[in-house]
Amino acid sequence: MSEETEVVVVGAGQAGVAISEHLGAHGVPHIVLERHRIAERWRSERWDSLVANGPAWHDRFPGLEFSDVDPRVHSDAFASKDQIADYFVTYAEKIGAPIRCGVEVTSVRKHTGRPGFRVETSEGSIDARFVVAATGPFQRPVIPPIVPDGAVPVQIHSSAYRNPEQLPEGAVLVVGAGSSGVQIADELRRSGRRVLLSVGPHDRPAREYRGRDFCWWLGVLGRWDAETPPQGAEHVTIAVSGARGGHTVDFRALAADGIELVGLTTSYDGGVLRFAPDLATNIALGDAKYLELLRAADEYVERNGLDLPEEPAAHVLGPDPAGVADPRLELDLAGAGVTSIVWATGFATDYSWLEVDAFDEHGRPDQRRGVSSEPGVYFLGLPWLSRRGSSFIWGVWHDARYVADHITTQRGYLAYGAGDRPGATPTAWKN
């Protein structure tokens, strides 16, 4: 089968649903293709107990609140992964998004001698004037090639972790101290496991300070709108948690609860895993970012005369755990009884299906605010697409509005002279 449409959107997660709403509002014919179910990664590529890292009042689209997350119970309640997936299904139904599930896009190629693209799918081909890659940043789990297969009974990526019962008896090493790593390590320790946590560079904001969630503070301080990350911090992870009602990630508290902290995982040889001597530095840098945000919040309160309770205790960090000053640099995996390694080491994008000139020399999308270097191709859902908030649910919605506006404008240019009389407003601009 072959058909035509103006826009093909690839992916029906939060980015795909968002762009569908804005395209629909402009009256732009489009199709959203999803190889699984709507918001599938929230359902099948997250652990059982995961909740959103932002409160439900903040991490949502403007047009719909979470109906099953009651802010009267806790003003900063956090939606579970299944509630988030259900939210996007409901939202797609609300806006009448033309989503086709179970359809995989196998290739996108530019037409020769005419505008647009040929989109090949598992159910036939589609000719489209524009293509939006809304597959997001979590496409291919990354496990560094450090520990060979068979060195421990189980090595899995955090996207394959579900619960402690999934892993064999024995100690667990969790590599990566962003939001996923610290939450999984904490859950494993609470289940009675011996847990080691490999801590790299990170940012750890206060979950709540002076009665306000950190999402609120980043908003009023204008930090969600930062267009580029600080130099050298392009890939620094954020350690924040909505688990158990939300709490500040504190590596001192994790150590006090029995989690052994080690530095960055660097190499493996003969059954022995080695760690960098950077644990104290990584924790100190995270502390500095934490305290800087508190000071900025205090200055904002004073400058605006807000009646928010002071929290001097939040500025007191306490002594470093013994293992920070004299960290472990080597670990005999068998001797320590480590039977599982969970790699919370992030993801890479996979645009092998997108066979167009829209990437830089490193294979990364060459784009500005989602508009790529290949006319007619757009990206959505990527970190720092336009600003710090771009990979968050609400940030995706605003980025999608910009992309939809750009597509609408381009339709107007393409319509000029193609049926519109000279000097008239092109039909596409009237939508």
C-alpha positions, 0 to 999 in steps of 0.5 A: 500500500502507498499513501500521501500525507503532509507530515509523518511523525515517527514515535508516539511517546510524549513528543509524538503526542505533543506535536500531533496536538499542535499540528492538529490545531494548525489543521495540518494533515499528519500521521503518527507512527508507533511500532509498539503502543503509545508511550511504550517505553514508560510501560516496558522499559522502566522498573516496577516502582518508578515514578516521575522525577517531577511532581504531577502538577509540573510534569504534564501538558497544559491541556490535561491534569493527572486525574488519578494523582491527588494533590490533596494528599500531597501537593507535590505528588508524583505519578507512577510510570503506568499513570504516565503511560495512561495519561498519554493514551488519554491525551491522544484520545482527547485531541484525536491524534491520528496514531497508528500503533504496531507500525514500524518505520524502516527507512526515510529517504528524500525524494529526487527531483521533488519536495518531500520524503518516502517513508517505508514502513512495515505496512507499506510506504507513505509520501510525506512533505515533512518528517518529525523524528519524535523517538526521543533520547532513550533509544539504545541502552548503553553498556560500556565495554568494561566487564566481559560477558560471563564475569558475573552471572547477570549484567543488565542495563537499567532499562531491563531492571524491574525489581530486586527479585529479578536478580540472583542472590548476592551483592549488586554493583550499580554503575551510574549515580543519576536518577535511575542509578541512585533509585535502583541502588536504594531499592536494592539495599532496602530489599536486604542486598549488599549494594555498591554504587559507582558515582560519577559526576552529577548534579543533585538539586534539593527535592524540596526547599523552603516549601517548594519543589526544585522544579518550582525553583528552577522555574522562578529562577529562570533556569529551565530556560537556559539554552545551553548547559554549562561548559563541561556539563553537557552530559552530567546526570541529575540525581533527583528522586520522586520515590517514596513521596520525593526526597533529596538524593544525599550520598551521605544518607545512602552510605549511612543506609549501608550502600558502599560508594565507589568512584567512576568504574574504569576497567576490569582485569582478571576478575577485578574491577577498578574504580577511579580515585574521584569519589570525593571530587564527584561528591564535592562538586555535586554538593557545590551545585546543591548549595549554589541552588539553595543560595540562589533560592534564598536570594530570590526569597529576600529580593521578592519578600516572600513568606517562605520558612527558612531552612538553615539545616539544609545548608549543613552537609555533615561529614563525608563517609569514611569510604569517601576519604579513603575510597575502594579502588579495586573490587574482586567481584567473586570475592565480594559476592557480586552476582549482578551489575546494573548499568545505569549508564544512559542511552544513545540515539538510533537514527539508522532509519533516517537516511537523510543529511541531518547529522553532524560529523559525530552522527548527532542531529544537526538541528536548532530548536528541532529544525534540522539541517535537512529541510523538511526534517525535524527532531523532538524530545532530545535533551537541550533541544531548545533549553534545559527543560526540553526533555521534560514532559512540559518542555517537549510540549513547548518545543513541539509548538515551535516545530509545528509553527515552523512546519506551518510557515514552510507549508505557506512558502511551498504553497506559493505559486502552486495554485494561489494567485500572485499576491494572495495569502497562500492557503497553508498560511490561513490555517 
